Amino acid sequence: MKTQDMLKRNVTLLLLSLFFMMTVSCSNEDKVTCTTCRSDQTPDFELCKESNGNASVNGEDTGVKYDIYLANLQETGVSCGG
């Protein structure tokens, strides 16, 4: 194999590896999970855990970590999920 062919092959493998690593690492970061919450005092609303770890309500980032926000909701009698 010529040196130039080997260089092209190595560059191609490197680019494919980088693409794969970026795809795998970014896919977990972009994950948003949502659930519906209910309360006697409010209409149903959507609570999501955003990719930054914060809770959002009906699409608005609360600026509060999801676990803390959910715990506070549950303390006030709100039920979320199934």
C-alpha positions, -999 to +999 in steps of 0.1 A: +000+000+000+013+035-008+019+059+020-007+083+006-034+055+006-025+046+041-028+082+052-062+085+036-074+053+052-062+065+087-078+099+083-111+082+073-109+059+103-102+088+126-131+108+112-155+079+115-143+072+151-148+109+161-183+109+145-193+078+164-180+092+197-198+125+193-230+108+183-229+085+213-219+111+238-243+137+226-273+114+225-274+110+263-270+148+268-299+157+247-323+133+264-354+150+278-379+129+298-414+141+306-444+131+327-478+144+334-486+158+369-520+162+385-533+182+414-567+191+428-557+228+428-543+230+392-550+217+357-528+188+346-493+199+335-462+185+319-430+181+340-398+174+322-362+167+332-342+187+307-308+178+294-292+203+318-308+184+348-334+211+355-371+207+357-393+224+332-430+229+334-450+231+302-418+239+283-405+266+307-372+259+325-377+264+362-340+269+370-344+242+397-329+207+396-355+181+386-352+159+416-356+188+440-386+203+420-403+169+419-399+163+456-413+197+464-443+190+442-450+157+459-448+173+493-476+196+483-498+167+472-491+168+434-489+133+418-467+128+387-465+098+364-484+066+362 
